[in-house]
Amino acid sequence: MKHSTPAPVHPHLELHQSRASSVIVHHVPKSAVKDFMDWQDGVTTVTETFPGYQTTEVYPPANDQQQDWVVVIHFNDSKSLQAWLDSPKRTECIAKLPKSMQDFRLKIIPSGLDFWFPGTSDKGNRPPHWKVFLTVLLGLYPTVMVLALVLLPHTQGFGLPIAALIGNIVSVAFLEWLGAPMINRVVGPWLHANDETDKRFTLIGAGLIVAALGLMLFLFYLITHQIQ
């Protein structure tokens, strides 16, 4: 099943479907590579029969000194992926795994932008998409605006492609190492408050985020108006 579709008017771009993935790291001795690939081929044959399955990607070690093989299994959504992970068929497949390769690690990557918020996939309490959307917007909007005001005047002389690349490098680096952890620390309790008893807390938090976005919009409007 194909997991990406080329955009006809943009031949260098791919439009990817929403997906949920499991990443499995197998420690495979060099002498057991063929047995591992035969086993993985059998697992893929079984996995293909499950609803929502998209594709399986296998990544060998980067060099001869390493023995970790990475397998990424993609499904349409978290529910379909979890059905496979909990299935007796997968249990049977694991039971057939040779003893020399039974040391493996599993990580679930939910769909969307949830990878910004550590712990959501492991604990089975993935936040609603609308909460993830608001939280990402809360971090992304001021980052993009500040970079446009501070960085763009110094990079636009290089041309749009280079200026855009520099802006993306700086913004992604900031969000990865500073922005996202800070935001997650502030809104984390609200982000994971999904019980019925937390409805009031959820509504208040959403209102505060929308108000913060509105305030930032007003401030950036004043700043850009003065610059012009």
N, C-alpha and C positions, 0 to 999 in steps of 0.2 A: 504493500500500500504506500503510495507516494506521500511524503510529508512536506514537500515544498513545491511551489508552482512558480515558474518564471513569469515575471510581469512582461507582457508583450511589448510595451513601449519603453521599458527600461531593461535592456538585455543583461545588465550587470547586477541586477537586483533579484532577490528571491523573496517571495511572500510565504512566510511560514505559518502553518496552522497553530492554533493553541494546542499545547501538549503538556503532559505530565510524564516525568521520566524517573527511572531508577538507575543509579550508577553503582555498579558492582566492581570492586577491585579484587582480582584473584592473584594470589601468589603462585606462580607456575614455574616449577623447575624446568630448565632447558630440555631435559630429557623427556618431559611430559607434555611438550607443546602440542604434538600431534594428537595425543589422547584428549587434551583440553579442547582443541578445535573440533574434534569429532563429537565430544560431549556438548559443546556449545551449539553445534549445528543441530543436534537433536533437541536441545532446549528451544531453539528458535522455531523449529518445526511445530513444536507443541504450542508455543506462545502465539504463533500466527493464527491459531484457531480461536483465540479469545476476542470478544467484541472490543472494538476501540484500539486494537493494536495498530501501530504505525510502522515501526522499523526497529532493527537492532544494529548498533554500531559497535565494532570491536577494535580496540586500539592496542597494538603490541607495545612492548617496552621501548623507550626512546633509544636505548643502547644495549650492548651485550652484557653490561654489568648489572642491569636491573632485571627483575623477574616479575614485575607487577603488570598484569594485563587488565585493561579497563573495558568493561562492557556496559553500554548505555542502551536501555530498552525504553522506547517511546510509546506512549498511549495517548489517546485523544484527551483524556481528562483524568483527574485523580481517582475518581470512582472506578473507572475501568482498570487503571493500574493496580489499585488496591485489591480488586477482584482477582487479578492474576497472582499477586503476592500472597493472598490468603488461600489460594486454590489448592486442593489435594494434588493436582497435576504438577504444580511447582514443587511441592514437597517430594513427590516421586522423583522429579528431576534431580533435586539436591541429593537425594539418597543414592543416586547413581554416580555422583561426583567422586572421582578417585580420591583416596585418602591423602595423597600427596598434595592435593589442591583444595582441601576442605577449609583452609584458612582464607576466608574472604570477608570483605566489608561491604555493607549495603547502605546506600544513601538515597533518600527519596527527594526529588526536586519537583515541587508542585508547579502548576502552570502559572503564567502571568509573571508578576514582579515580586513574588513572595520571597525570592532568594535574598532580597534586601534584609529580611528579618529572620535572623537565625533562630532555630528551634521550632519553627512553625510546622515543618513537615515531620520531624521526628516525634513530636508529641501528639500528632493527629488533631491539632487545634488550629488549622489554617484559618487566618482571618478572612472575613467576607471580602470579595473583590472590591466593593465600594470603599471599604476602609483602607485597603492597600492603595487604591487610586488616590484618595484624599491625602494619605501620608506621603506618598511619592511626590504628589503635586506640591505639598508643603515644603519639601526639600528642593525640588527641581526648579520651581518658579523663581525664588530669590537667587539661586545659584546662577541660572541662565541670565537673569537681569543684571546682576552684579558683574558678571563676566562681560556682558555686552557693553556695559558702561565703562569698565576699567580696562579690559583687555582688547576689545575690538578696535578702538582707535589706534592701537599700536601694531595690530596685525593685518588690518584690512588692506594695507599697501602691498601685501604678498599675494593678493587675489583671494577670491571667495573660497576655493577648495582648500588652500593652505590655512586660511584664517579659521574656517570651520573645523578643520582637523585639530588645530591647536586648541580651540575653544572646547572641543569634545574631550581632548586629552586632559585638560585642566579640570573640567567639570566632573568627569568620571572619576579622576583621581581624588578630588575633594570629597565627592559623595561616598566613594568606597572606603576611604580611610578616616574621614572626619564627619562628613554630613550625615550619612545613613546611621552610623553608630550613635551620634548625638540625638538624632530624631527618634530613633528606636528607644533610647533611654527615656526620652521625655514622654512619648505617646504610647510606649509599650503596654502599660496597664490598660489603656483605652483600646488599643489595637486588639488585645486578646480577651476583652470583656464581651463575650458572646452569649452568656446565659440570659434567660428570660428576666432574671432579677437585676440584670445590669442595663436594662433598657434606658433608664433615666440617665445613667452615667454615659452611655453610648450617645444619646441625643445631645447631652451637654457638651461632650467632647467634640462631636461633629460640628456643633454650632460654633465652638471656639476656634476650630480649624478654619471654618469658612470665614469667620470674623478676622482671623489673622491674615488670610489671603486677601480679604477686602482691604485691610489696613495697608498691606504691602503694595497692593495695586494703587492705592491713593498716594502713598509716598513715592513710588516709582514714577507716577504720573507727574507729581510736582517736580521731581528731580529732572526728568527728561524735558519737561516744559521750560525749566530754567536754562537748560543747556541749549535748547533751540533758540 
